[in-house]
Amino acid sequence: MVVSAIEHIRAGKLPNLSEAPAIKLYSTEAATEVAMEAVQLLGGNGWPSNAWSSWHTMRSR
């Protein structure tokens, strides 16, 4: 879905706007999954311990 939208843009065609909400949902869910795994891997304080924890970084976006 995302790849087909990119191909349309590269071909000079307008992207299919009916797919835009689905692409946004997919991207948001993928980013959330990656952020949750980072919190699991690095712990709530991040790696190494720094001022911005991985949890705070994830929640601020």
PDBQT receptor file of N, H, CA, C and O in Angstrom, charges set to zero:
ATOM      1  N   MET A   1       0.819  -1.177   0.000  1.00  0.00    +0.000 N 
ATOM      2  CA  MET A   1       0.000   0.000   0.000  1.00  0.00    +0.000 C 
ATOM      3  C   MET A   1       0.872   1.253   0.000  1.00  0.00    +0.000 C 
ATOM      4  O   MET A   1       0.679   2.149  -0.822  1.00  0.00    +0.000 OA
ATOM      5  N   VAL A   2       1.808   1.310   0.903  1.00  0.00    +0.000 N 
ATOM      6  H   VAL A   2       1.964   0.582   1.570  1.00  0.00    +0.000 HD
ATOM      7  CA  VAL A   2       2.714   2.452   0.973  1.00  0.00    +0.000 C 
ATOM      8  C   VAL A   2       3.580   2.506  -0.273  1.00  0.00    +0.000 C 
ATOM      9  O   VAL A   2       3.810   3.578  -0.833  1.00  0.00    +0.000 OA
ATOM     10  N   VAL A   3       4.054   1.358  -0.699  1.00  0.00    +0.000 N 
ATOM     11  H   VAL A   3       3.867   0.487  -0.243  1.00  0.00    +0.000 HD
ATOM     12  CA  VAL A   3       4.910   1.292  -1.888  1.00  0.00    +0.000 C 
ATOM     13  C   VAL A   3       4.138   1.754  -3.120  1.00  0.00    +0.000 C 
ATOM     14  O   VAL A   3       4.689   2.475  -3.951  1.00  0.00    +0.000 OA
ATOM     15  N   SER A   4       2.884   1.357  -3.252  1.00  0.00    +0.000 N 
ATOM     16  H   SER A   4       2.437   0.771  -2.576  1.00  0.00    +0.000 HD
ATOM     17  CA  SER A   4       2.100   1.775  -4.418  1.00  0.00    +0.000 C 
ATOM     18  C   SER A   4       1.870   3.284  -4.412  1.00  0.00    +0.000 C 
ATOM     19  O   SER A   4       1.859   3.901  -5.476  1.00  0.00    +0.000 OA
ATOM     20  N   ALA A   5       1.687   3.886  -3.249  1.00  0.00    +0.000 N 
ATOM     21  H   ALA A   5       1.696   3.384  -2.384  1.00  0.00    +0.000 HD
ATOM     22  CA  ALA A   5       1.537   5.345  -3.167  1.00  0.00    +0.000 C 
ATOM     23  C   ALA A   5       2.823   6.038  -3.600  1.00  0.00    +0.000 C 
ATOM     24  O   ALA A   5       2.784   7.041  -4.312  1.00  0.00    +0.000 OA
ATOM     25  N   ILE A   6       3.961   5.502  -3.171  1.00  0.00    +0.000 N 
ATOM     26  H   ILE A   6       3.993   4.687  -2.593  1.00  0.00    +0.000 HD
ATOM     27  CA  ILE A   6       5.251   6.074  -3.576  1.00  0.00    +0.000 C 
ATOM     28  C   ILE A   6       5.449   5.940  -5.084  1.00  0.00    +0.000 C 
ATOM     29  O   ILE A   6       5.929   6.872  -5.728  1.00  0.00    +0.000 OA
ATOM     30  N   GLU A   7       5.086   4.800  -5.646  1.00  0.00    +0.000 N 
ATOM     31  H   GLU A   7       4.696   4.043  -5.123  1.00  0.00    +0.000 HD
ATOM     32  CA  GLU A   7       5.214   4.599  -7.088  1.00  0.00    +0.000 C 
ATOM     33  C   GLU A   7       4.337   5.579  -7.862  1.00  0.00    +0.000 C 
ATOM     34  O   GLU A   7       4.756   6.096  -8.898  1.00  0.00    +0.000 OA
ATOM     35  N   HIS A   8       3.124   5.841  -7.371  1.00  0.00    +0.000 N 
ATOM     36  H   HIS A   8       2.784   5.421  -6.530  1.00  0.00    +0.000 HD
ATOM     37  CA  HIS A   8       2.248   6.812  -8.031  1.00  0.00    +0.000 C 
ATOM     38  C   HIS A   8       2.880   8.199  -8.028  1.00  0.00    +0.000 C 
ATOM     39  O   HIS A   8       2.840   8.901  -9.039  1.00  0.00    +0.000 OA
ATOM     40  N   ILE A   9       3.457   8.593  -6.910  1.00  0.00    +0.000 N 
ATOM     41  H   ILE A   9       3.490   8.023  -6.089  1.00  0.00    +0.000 HD
ATOM     42  CA  ILE A   9       4.079   9.913  -6.802  1.00  0.00    +0.000 C 
ATOM     43  C   ILE A   9       5.275  10.008  -7.735  1.00  0.00    +0.000 C 
ATOM     44  O   ILE A   9       5.451  11.021  -8.411  1.00  0.00    +0.000 OA
ATOM     45  N   ARG A  10       6.104   8.963  -7.782  1.00  0.00    +0.000 N 
ATOM     46  H   ARG A  10       5.961   8.140  -7.232  1.00  0.00    +0.000 HD
ATOM     47  CA  ARG A  10       7.274   8.971  -8.669  1.00  0.00    +0.000 C 
ATOM     48  C   ARG A  10       6.875   9.010 -10.135  1.00  0.00    +0.000 C 
ATOM     49  O   ARG A  10       7.593   9.572 -10.962  1.00  0.00    +0.000 OA
ATOM     50  N   ALA A  11       5.732   8.415 -10.461  1.00  0.00    +0.000 N 
ATOM     51  H   ALA A  11       5.149   7.958  -9.789  1.00  0.00    +0.000 HD
ATOM     52  CA  ALA A  11       5.255   8.416 -11.843  1.00  0.00    +0.000 C 
ATOM     53  C   ALA A  11       4.597   9.740 -12.214  1.00  0.00    +0.000 C 
ATOM     54  O   ALA A  11       4.197   9.936 -13.362  1.00  0.00    +0.000 OA
ATOM     55  N   GLY A  12       4.482  10.648 -11.251  1.00  0.00    +0.000 N 
ATOM     56  H   GLY A  12       4.807  10.489 -10.318  1.00  0.00    +0.000 HD
ATOM     57  CA  GLY A  12       3.889  11.947 -11.528  1.00  0.00    +0.000 C 
ATOM     58  C   GLY A  12       2.384  11.969 -11.390  1.00  0.00    +0.000 C 
ATOM     59  O   GLY A  12       1.742  12.956 -11.751  1.00  0.00    +0.000 OA
ATOM     60  N   LYS A  13       1.809  10.894 -10.872  1.00  0.00    +0.000 N 
ATOM     61  H   LYS A  13       2.330  10.092 -10.579  1.00  0.00    +0.000 HD
ATOM     62  CA  LYS A  13       0.359  10.825 -10.678  1.00  0.00    +0.000 C 
ATOM     63  C   LYS A  13       0.020  11.281  -9.263  1.00  0.00    +0.000 C 
ATOM     64  O   LYS A  13       0.850  11.215  -8.356  1.00  0.00    +0.000 OA
ATOM     65  N   LEU A  14      -1.199  11.738  -9.097  1.00  0.00    +0.000 N 
ATOM     66  H   LEU A  14      -1.873  11.792  -9.833  1.00  0.00    +0.000 HD
ATOM     67  CA  LEU A  14      -1.650  12.090  -7.760  1.00  0.00    +0.000 C 
ATOM     68  C   LEU A  14      -1.865  10.818  -6.951  1.00  0.00    +0.000 C 
ATOM     69  O   LEU A  14      -2.351   9.818  -7.480  1.00  0.00    +0.000 OA
ATOM     70  N   PRO A  15      -1.504  10.849  -5.668  1.00  0.00    +0.000 N 
ATOM     71  CA  PRO A  15      -1.742   9.659  -4.846  1.00  0.00    +0.000 C 
ATOM     72  C   PRO A  15      -3.234   9.424  -4.647  1.00  0.00    +0.000 C 
ATOM     73  O   PRO A  15      -4.028  10.364  -4.664  1.00  0.00    +0.000 OA
ATOM     74  N   ASN A  16      -3.600   8.184  -4.462  1.00  0.00    +0.000 N 
ATOM     75  H   ASN A  16      -2.955   7.420  -4.448  1.00  0.00    +0.000 HD
ATOM     76  CA  ASN A  16      -4.984   7.808  -4.233  1.00  0.00    +0.000 C 
ATOM     77  C   ASN A  16      -5.367   8.228  -2.813  1.00  0.00    +0.000 C 
ATOM     78  O   ASN A  16      -4.914   7.629  -1.837  1.00  0.00    +0.000 OA
ATOM     79  N   LEU A  17      -6.196   9.251  -2.707  1.00  0.00    +0.000 N 
ATOM     80  H   LEU A  17      -6.565   9.738  -3.499  1.00  0.00    +0.000 HD
ATOM     81  CA  LEU A  17      -6.518   9.801  -1.389  1.00  0.00    +0.000 C 
ATOM     82  C   LEU A  17      -7.424   8.895  -0.566  1.00  0.00    +0.000 C 
ATOM     83  O   LEU A  17      -7.551   9.097   0.642  1.00  0.00    +0.000 OA
ATOM     84  N   SER A  18      -8.049   7.919  -1.175  1.00  0.00    +0.000 N 
ATOM     85  H   SER A  18      -7.946   7.755  -2.157  1.00  0.00    +0.000 HD
ATOM     86  CA  SER A  18      -8.868   6.994  -0.396  1.00  0.00    +0.000 C 
ATOM     87  C   SER A  18      -7.993   6.040   0.426  1.00  0.00    +0.000 C 
ATOM     88  O   SER A  18      -8.459   5.457   1.404  1.00  0.00    +0.000 OA
ATOM     89  N   GLU A  19      -6.732   5.885   0.027  1.00  0.00    +0.000 N 
ATOM     90  H   GLU A  19      -6.354   6.360  -0.768  1.00  0.00    +0.000 HD
ATOM     91  CA  GLU A  19      -5.814   5.028   0.774  1.00  0.00    +0.000 C 
ATOM     92  C   GLU A  19      -5.070   5.781   1.869  1.00  0.00    +0.000 C 
ATOM     93  O   GLU A  19      -4.448   5.153   2.726  1.00  0.00    +0.000 OA
ATOM     94  N   ALA A  20      -5.116   7.088   1.864  1.00  0.00    +0.000 N 
ATOM     95  H   ALA A  20      -5.622   7.598   1.168  1.00  0.00    +0.000 HD
ATOM     96  CA  ALA A  20      -4.344   7.889   2.809  1.00  0.00    +0.000 C 
ATOM     97  C   ALA A  20      -4.639   7.547   4.271  1.00  0.00    +0.000 C 
ATOM     98  O   ALA A  20      -3.693   7.394   5.044  1.00  0.00    +0.000 OA
ATOM     99  N   PRO A  21      -5.901   7.419   4.689  1.00  0.00    +0.000 N 
ATOM    100  CA  PRO A  21      -6.141   7.063   6.095  1.00  0.00    +0.000 C 
ATOM    101  C   PRO A  21      -5.573   5.692   6.466  1.00  0.00    +0.000 C 
ATOM    102  O   PRO A  21      -5.075   5.507   7.577  1.00  0.00    +0.000 OA
ATOM    103  N   ALA A  22      -5.647   4.737   5.549  1.00  0.00    +0.000 N 
ATOM    104  H   ALA A  22      -6.052   4.886   4.647  1.00  0.00    +0.000 HD
ATOM    105  CA  ALA A  22      -5.119   3.401   5.829  1.00  0.00    +0.000 C 
ATOM    106  C   ALA A  22      -3.603   3.434   5.942  1.00  0.00    +0.000 C 
ATOM    107  O   ALA A  22      -3.033   2.753   6.795  1.00  0.00    +0.000 OA
ATOM    108  N   ILE A  23      -2.941   4.219   5.091  1.00  0.00    +0.000 N 
ATOM    109  H   ILE A  23      -3.404   4.772   4.399  1.00  0.00    +0.000 HD
ATOM    110  CA  ILE A  23      -1.482   4.340   5.148  1.00  0.00    +0.000 C 
ATOM    111  C   ILE A  23      -1.073   5.018   6.442  1.00  0.00    +0.000 C 
ATOM    112  O   ILE A  23      -0.096   4.614   7.072  1.00  0.00    +0.000 OA
ATOM    113  N   LYS A  24      -1.815   6.050   6.847  1.00  0.00    +0.000 N 
ATOM    114  H   LYS A  24      -2.609   6.378   6.335  1.00  0.00    +0.000 HD
ATOM    115  CA  LYS A  24      -1.509   6.743   8.098  1.00  0.00    +0.000 C 
ATOM    116  C   LYS A  24      -1.675   5.798   9.288  1.00  0.00    +0.000 C 
ATOM    117  O   LYS A  24      -0.835   5.785  10.188  1.00  0.00    +0.000 OA
ATOM    118  N   LEU A  25      -2.742   5.014   9.299  1.00  0.00    +0.000 N 
ATOM    119  H   LEU A  25      -3.424   5.025   8.568  1.00  0.00    +0.000 HD
ATOM    120  CA  LEU A  25      -2.964   4.062  10.387  1.00  0.00    +0.000 C 
ATOM    121  C   LEU A  25      -1.844   3.038  10.449  1.00  0.00    +0.000 C 
ATOM    122  O   LEU A  25      -1.335   2.738  11.529  1.00  0.00    +0.000 OA
ATOM    123  N   TYR A  26      -1.453   2.494   9.290  1.00  0.00    +0.000 N 
ATOM    124  H   TYR A  26      -1.866   2.738   8.413  1.00  0.00    +0.000 HD
ATOM    125  CA  TYR A  26      -0.372   1.513   9.233  1.00  0.00    +0.000 C 
ATOM    126  C   TYR A  26       0.926   2.104   9.765  1.00  0.00    +0.000 C 
ATOM    127  O   TYR A  26       1.623   1.473  10.559  1.00  0.00    +0.000 OA
ATOM    128  N   SER A  27       1.248   3.319   9.325  1.00  0.00    +0.000 N 
ATOM    129  H   SER A  27       0.681   3.832   8.680  1.00  0.00    +0.000 HD
ATOM    130  CA  SER A  27       2.489   3.970   9.752  1.00  0.00    +0.000 C 
ATOM    131  C   SER A  27       2.483   4.256  11.241  1.00  0.00    +0.000 C 
ATOM    132  O   SER A  27       3.491   4.059  11.919  1.00  0.00    +0.000 OA
ATOM    133  N   THR A  28       1.348   4.721  11.754  1.00  0.00    +0.000 N 
ATOM    134  H   THR A  28       0.529   4.881  11.203  1.00  0.00    +0.000 HD
ATOM    135  CA  THR A  28       1.232   5.016  13.178  1.00  0.00    +0.000 C 
ATOM    136  C   THR A  28       1.388   3.757  14.018  1.00  0.00    +0.000 C 
ATOM    137  O   THR A  28       2.089   3.763  15.030  1.00  0.00    +0.000 OA
ATOM    138  N   GLU A  29       0.737   2.681  13.601  1.00  0.00    +0.000 N 
ATOM    139  H   GLU A  29       0.168   2.676  12.779  1.00  0.00    +0.000 HD
ATOM    140  CA  GLU A  29       0.847   1.426  14.348  1.00  0.00    +0.000 C 
ATOM    141  C   GLU A  29       2.266   0.871  14.306  1.00  0.00    +0.000 C 
ATOM    142  O   GLU A  29       2.754   0.345  15.306  1.00  0.00    +0.000 OA
ATOM    143  N   ALA A  30       2.929   0.983  13.164  1.00  0.00    +0.000 N 
ATOM    144  H   ALA A  30       2.533   1.410  12.351  1.00  0.00    +0.000 HD
ATOM    145  CA  ALA A  30       4.310   0.504  13.061  1.00  0.00    +0.000 C 
ATOM    146  C   ALA A  30       5.230   1.317  13.965  1.00  0.00    +0.000 C 
ATOM    147  O   ALA A  30       6.083   0.751  14.648  1.00  0.00    +0.000 OA
ATOM    148  N   ALA A  31       5.064   2.638  13.975  1.00  0.00    +0.000 N 
ATOM    149  H   ALA A  31       4.370   3.097  13.419  1.00  0.00    +0.000 HD
ATOM    150  CA  ALA A  31       5.895   3.494  14.828  1.00  0.00    +0.000 C 
ATOM    151  C   ALA A  31       5.638   3.214  16.301  1.00  0.00    +0.000 C 
ATOM    152  O   ALA A  31       6.574   3.212  17.100  1.00  0.00    +0.000 OA
ATOM    153  N   THR A  32       4.389   2.979  16.670  1.00  0.00    +0.000 N 
ATOM    154  H   THR A  32       3.628   2.981  16.020  1.00  0.00    +0.000 HD
ATOM    155  CA  THR A  32       4.060   2.661  18.061  1.00  0.00    +0.000 C 
ATOM    156  C   THR A  32       4.682   1.335  18.479  1.00  0.00    +0.000 C 
ATOM    157  O   THR A  32       5.205   1.210  19.586  1.00  0.00    +0.000 OA
ATOM    158  N   GLU A  33       4.624   0.350  17.595  1.00  0.00    +0.000 N 
ATOM    159  H   GLU A  33       4.199   0.452  16.695  1.00  0.00    +0.000 HD
ATOM    160  CA  GLU A  33       5.220  -0.958  17.901  1.00  0.00    +0.000 C 
ATOM    161  C   GLU A  33       6.730  -0.837  18.111  1.00  0.00    +0.000 C 
ATOM    162  O   GLU A  33       7.279  -1.432  19.038  1.00  0.00    +0.000 OA
ATOM    163  N   VAL A  34       7.393  -0.073  17.256  1.00  0.00    +0.000 N 
ATOM    164  H   VAL A  34       6.947   0.410  16.503  1.00  0.00    +0.000 HD
ATOM    165  CA  VAL A  34       8.842   0.124  17.391  1.00  0.00    +0.000 C 
ATOM    166  C   VAL A  34       9.157   0.841  18.705  1.00  0.00    +0.000 C 
ATOM    167  O   VAL A  34      10.098   0.470  19.407  1.00  0.00    +0.000 OA
ATOM    168  N   ALA A  35       8.370   1.868  19.037  1.00  0.00    +0.000 N 
ATOM    169  H   ALA A  35       7.605   2.169  18.467  1.00  0.00    +0.000 HD
ATOM    170  CA  ALA A  35       8.606   2.604  20.282  1.00  0.00    +0.000 C 
ATOM    171  C   ALA A  35       8.375   1.725  21.506  1.00  0.00    +0.000 C 
ATOM    172  O   ALA A  35       9.131   1.803  22.475  1.00  0.00    +0.000 OA
ATOM    173  N   MET A  36       7.344   0.895  21.473  1.00  0.00    +0.000 N 
ATOM    174  H   MET A  36       6.730   0.832  20.686  1.00  0.00    +0.000 HD
ATOM    175  CA  MET A  36       7.071  -0.003  22.604  1.00  0.00    +0.000 C 
ATOM    176  C   MET A  36       8.200  -1.027  22.766  1.00  0.00    +0.000 C 
ATOM    177  O   MET A  36       8.583  -1.358  23.888  1.00  0.00    +0.000 OA
ATOM    178  N   GLU A  37       8.725  -1.522  21.657  1.00  0.00    +0.000 N 
ATOM    179  H   GLU A  37       8.414  -1.253  20.745  1.00  0.00    +0.000 HD
ATOM    180  CA  GLU A  37       9.848  -2.457  21.746  1.00  0.00    +0.000 C 
ATOM    181  C   GLU A  37      11.091  -1.771  22.284  1.00  0.00    +0.000 C 
ATOM    182  O   GLU A  37      11.869  -2.384  23.015  1.00  0.00    +0.000 OA
ATOM    183  N   ALA A  38      11.290  -0.497  21.929  1.00  0.00    +0.000 N 
ATOM    184  H   ALA A  38      10.658   0.001  21.335  1.00  0.00    +0.000 HD
ATOM    185  CA  ALA A  38      12.432   0.244  22.464  1.00  0.00    +0.000 C 
ATOM    186  C   ALA A  38      12.320   0.388  23.967  1.00  0.00    +0.000 C 
ATOM    187  O   ALA A  38      13.314   0.260  24.682  1.00  0.00    +0.000 OA
ATOM    188  N   VAL A  39      11.114   0.653  24.453  1.00  0.00    +0.000 N 
ATOM    189  H   VAL A  39      10.306   0.756  23.873  1.00  0.00    +0.000 HD
ATOM    190  CA  VAL A  39      10.915   0.757  25.899  1.00  0.00    +0.000 C 
ATOM    191  C   VAL A  39      11.189  -0.589  26.558  1.00  0.00    +0.000 C 
ATOM    192  O   VAL A  39      11.800  -0.639  27.625  1.00  0.00    +0.000 OA
ATOM    193  N   GLN A  40      10.744  -1.688  25.933  1.00  0.00    +0.000 N 
ATOM    194  H   GLN A  40      10.248  -1.647  25.066  1.00  0.00    +0.000 HD
ATOM    195  CA  GLN A  40      10.991  -3.011  26.490  1.00  0.00    +0.000 C 
ATOM    196  C   GLN A  40      12.484  -3.341  26.501  1.00  0.00    +0.000 C 
ATOM    197  O   GLN A  40      12.997  -3.884  27.479  1.00  0.00    +0.000 OA
ATOM    198  N   LEU A  41      13.172  -3.013  25.420  1.00  0.00    +0.000 N 
ATOM    199  H   LEU A  41      12.756  -2.571  24.625  1.00  0.00    +0.000 HD
ATOM    200  CA  LEU A  41      14.601  -3.310  25.325  1.00  0.00    +0.000 C 
ATOM    201  C   LEU A  41      15.447  -2.438  26.248  1.00  0.00    +0.000 C 
ATOM    202  O   LEU A  41      16.329  -2.928  26.954  1.00  0.00    +0.000 OA
ATOM    203  N   LEU A  42      15.165  -1.146  26.229  1.00  0.00    +0.000 N 
ATOM    204  H   LEU A  42      14.449  -0.748  25.655  1.00  0.00    +0.000 HD
ATOM    205  CA  LEU A  42      16.019  -0.199  26.928  1.00  0.00    +0.000 C 
ATOM    206  C   LEU A  42      15.541   0.113  28.335  1.00  0.00    +0.000 C 
ATOM    207  O   LEU A  42      16.276   0.711  29.121  1.00  0.00    +0.000 OA
ATOM    208  N   GLY A  43      14.349  -0.275  28.654  1.00  0.00    +0.000 N 
ATOM    209  H   GLY A  43      13.751  -0.761  28.016  1.00  0.00    +0.000 HD
ATOM    210  CA  GLY A  43      13.801   0.065  29.957  1.00  0.00    +0.000 C 
ATOM    211  C   GLY A  43      13.244   1.484  29.932  1.00  0.00    +0.000 C 
ATOM    212  O   GLY A  43      13.425   2.211  28.956  1.00  0.00    +0.000 OA
ATOM    213  N   GLY A  44      12.584   1.863  30.981  1.00  0.00    +0.000 N 
ATOM    214  H   GLY A  44      12.437   1.272  31.774  1.00  0.00    +0.000 HD
ATOM    215  CA  GLY A  44      11.946   3.163  31.046  1.00  0.00    +0.000 C 
ATOM    216  C   GLY A  44      12.916   4.325  31.023  1.00  0.00    +0.000 C 
ATOM    217  O   GLY A  44      12.524   5.432  30.652  1.00  0.00    +0.000 OA
ATOM    218  N   ASN A  45      14.176   4.117  31.408  1.00  0.00    +0.000 N 
ATOM    219  H   ASN A  45      14.494   3.218  31.709  1.00  0.00    +0.000 HD
ATOM    220  CA  ASN A  45      15.136   5.216  31.473  1.00  0.00    +0.000 C 
ATOM    221  C   ASN A  45      15.991   5.344  30.223  1.00  0.00    +0.000 C 
ATOM    222  O   ASN A  45      16.799   6.268  30.124  1.00  0.00    +0.000 OA
ATOM    223  N   GLY A  46      15.835   4.452  29.282  1.00  0.00    +0.000 N 
ATOM    224  H   GLY A  46      15.179   3.701  29.362  1.00  0.00    +0.000 HD
ATOM    225  CA  GLY A  46      16.636   4.522  28.061  1.00  0.00    +0.000 C 
ATOM    226  C   GLY A  46      18.012   3.912  28.255  1.00  0.00    +0.000 C 
ATOM    227  O   GLY A  46      18.339   3.427  29.338  1.00  0.00    +0.000 OA
ATOM    228  N   TRP A  47      18.817   3.938  27.201  1.00  0.00    +0.000 N 
ATOM    229  H   TRP A  47      18.551   4.332  26.321  1.00  0.00    +0.000 HD
ATOM    230  CA  TRP A  47      20.156   3.348  27.269  1.00  0.00    +0.000 C 
ATOM    231  C   TRP A  47      21.147   4.298  26.638  1.00  0.00    +0.000 C 
ATOM    232  O   TRP A  47      20.901   4.671  25.491  1.00  0.00    +0.000 OA
ATOM    233  N   PRO A  48      22.181   4.715  27.211  1.00  0.00    +0.000 N 
ATOM    234  CA  PRO A  48      22.386   4.671  28.661  1.00  0.00    +0.000 C 
ATOM    235  C   PRO A  48      21.471   5.676  29.351  1.00  0.00    +0.000 C 
ATOM    236  O   PRO A  48      20.778   6.454  28.696  1.00  0.00    +0.000 OA
ATOM    237  N   SER A  49      21.478   5.651  30.634  1.00  0.00    +0.000 N 
ATOM    238  H   SER A  49      22.041   5.019  31.167  1.00  0.00    +0.000 HD
ATOM    239  CA  SER A  49      20.614   6.541  31.400  1.00  0.00    +0.000 C 
ATOM    240  C   SER A  49      20.923   7.992  31.023  1.00  0.00    +0.000 C 
ATOM    241  O   SER A  49      22.062   8.445  31.144  1.00  0.00    +0.000 OA
ATOM    242  N   ASN A  50      19.915   8.700  30.575  1.00  0.00    +0.000 N 
ATOM    243  H   ASN A  50      18.990   8.332  30.477  1.00  0.00    +0.000 HD
ATOM    244  CA  ASN A  50      20.104  10.089  30.184  1.00  0.00    +0.000 C 
ATOM    245  C   ASN A  50      18.893  10.919  30.603  1.00  0.00    +0.000 C 
ATOM    246  O   ASN A  50      17.970  10.400  31.230  1.00  0.00    +0.000 OA
ATOM    247  N   ALA A  51      18.893  12.185  30.263  1.00  0.00    +0.000 N 
ATOM    248  H   ALA A  51      19.643  12.607  29.753  1.00  0.00    +0.000 HD
ATOM    249  CA  ALA A  51      17.831  13.083  30.702  1.00  0.00    +0.000 C 
ATOM    250  C   ALA A  51      16.487  12.719  30.077  1.00  0.00    +0.000 C 
ATOM    251  O   ALA A  51      15.448  12.840  30.727  1.00  0.00    +0.000 OA
ATOM    252  N   TRP A  52      16.498  12.275  28.826  1.00  0.00    +0.000 N 
ATOM    253  H   TRP A  52      17.342  12.177  28.298  1.00  0.00    +0.000 HD
ATOM    254  CA  TRP A  52      15.248  11.919  28.159  1.00  0.00    +0.000 C 
ATOM    255  C   TRP A  52      15.113  10.407  28.110  1.00  0.00    +0.000 C 
ATOM    256  O   TRP A  52      15.855   9.738  27.390  1.00  0.00    +0.000 OA
ATOM    257  N   SER A  53      14.193   9.878  28.855  1.00  0.00    +0.000 N 
ATOM    258  H   SER A  53      13.591  10.421  29.439  1.00  0.00    +0.000 HD
ATOM    259  CA  SER A  53      13.995   8.435  28.830  1.00  0.00    +0.000 C 
ATOM    260  C   SER A  53      13.300   8.033  27.533  1.00  0.00    +0.000 C 
ATOM    261  O   SER A  53      12.643   8.856  26.895  1.00  0.00    +0.000 OA
ATOM    262  N   SER A  54      13.443   6.787  27.150  1.00  0.00    +0.000 N 
ATOM    263  H   SER A  54      13.977   6.119  27.668  1.00  0.00    +0.000 HD
ATOM    264  CA  SER A  54      12.790   6.319  25.930  1.00  0.00    +0.000 C 
ATOM    265  C   SER A  54      11.274   6.391  26.077  1.00  0.00    +0.000 C 
ATOM    266  O   SER A  54      10.571   6.644  25.098  1.00  0.00    +0.000 OA
ATOM    267  N   TRP A  55      10.765   6.172  27.281  1.00  0.00    +0.000 N 
ATOM    268  H   TRP A  55      11.336   5.966  28.075  1.00  0.00    +0.000 HD
ATOM    269  CA  TRP A  55       9.327   6.253  27.508  1.00  0.00    +0.000 C 
ATOM    270  C   TRP A  55       8.844   7.690  27.304  1.00  0.00    +0.000 C 
ATOM    271  O   TRP A  55       7.817   7.914  26.663  1.00  0.00    +0.000 OA
ATOM    272  N   HIS A  56       9.577   8.662  27.846  1.00  0.00    +0.000 N 
ATOM    273  H   HIS A  56      10.411   8.480  28.367  1.00  0.00    +0.000 HD
ATOM    274  CA  HIS A  56       9.177  10.056  27.695  1.00  0.00    +0.000 C 
ATOM    275  C   HIS A  56       9.245  10.483  26.230  1.00  0.00    +0.000 C 
ATOM    276  O   HIS A  56       8.376  11.215  25.755  1.00  0.00    +0.000 OA
ATOM    277  N   THR A  57      10.246  10.041  25.534  1.00  0.00    +0.000 N 
ATOM    278  H   THR A  57      10.951   9.446  25.919  1.00  0.00    +0.000 HD
ATOM    279  CA  THR A  57      10.372  10.370  24.113  1.00  0.00    +0.000 C 
ATOM    280  C   THR A  57       9.203   9.797  23.322  1.00  0.00    +0.000 C 
ATOM    281  O   THR A  57       8.653  10.470  22.451  1.00  0.00    +0.000 OA
ATOM    282  N   MET A  58       8.822   8.559  23.620  1.00  0.00    +0.000 N 
ATOM    283  H   MET A  58       9.268   8.012  24.328  1.00  0.00    +0.000 HD
ATOM    284  CA  MET A  58       7.712   7.940  22.927  1.00  0.00    +0.000 C 
ATOM    285  C   MET A  58       6.411   8.676  23.232  1.00  0.00    +0.000 C 
ATOM    286  O   MET A  58       5.616   8.914  22.322  1.00  0.00    +0.000 OA
ATOM    287  N   ARG A  59       6.178   9.036  24.479  1.00  0.00    +0.000 N 
ATOM    288  H   ARG A  59       6.823   8.843  25.218  1.00  0.00    +0.000 HD
ATOM    289  CA  ARG A  59       4.939   9.676  24.872  1.00  0.00    +0.000 C 
ATOM    290  C   ARG A  59       4.822  11.105  24.354  1.00  0.00    +0.000 C 
ATOM    291  O   ARG A  59       3.708  11.602  24.193  1.00  0.00    +0.000 OA
ATOM    292  N   SER A  60       5.921  11.770  24.092  1.00  0.00    +0.000 N 
ATOM    293  H   SER A  60       6.826  11.366  24.222  1.00  0.00    +0.000 HD
ATOM    294  CA  SER A  60       5.873  13.162  23.668  1.00  0.00    +0.000 C 
ATOM    295  C   SER A  60       5.556  13.300  22.180  1.00  0.00    +0.000 C 
ATOM    296  O   SER A  60       5.326  14.417  21.717  1.00  0.00    +0.000 OA
ATOM    297  N   ARG A  61       5.535  12.241  21.438  1.00  0.00    +0.000 N 
ATOM    298  H   ARG A  61       5.721  11.334  21.814  1.00  0.00    +0.000 HD
ATOM    299  CA  ARG A  61       5.295  12.326  19.994  1.00  0.00    +0.000 C 
ATOM    300  C   ARG A  61       3.866  12.083  19.659  1.00  0.00    +0.000 C 
ATOM    301  O   ARG A  61       3.493  12.117  18.486  1.00  0.00    +0.000 OA
TER     302      ARG A  61
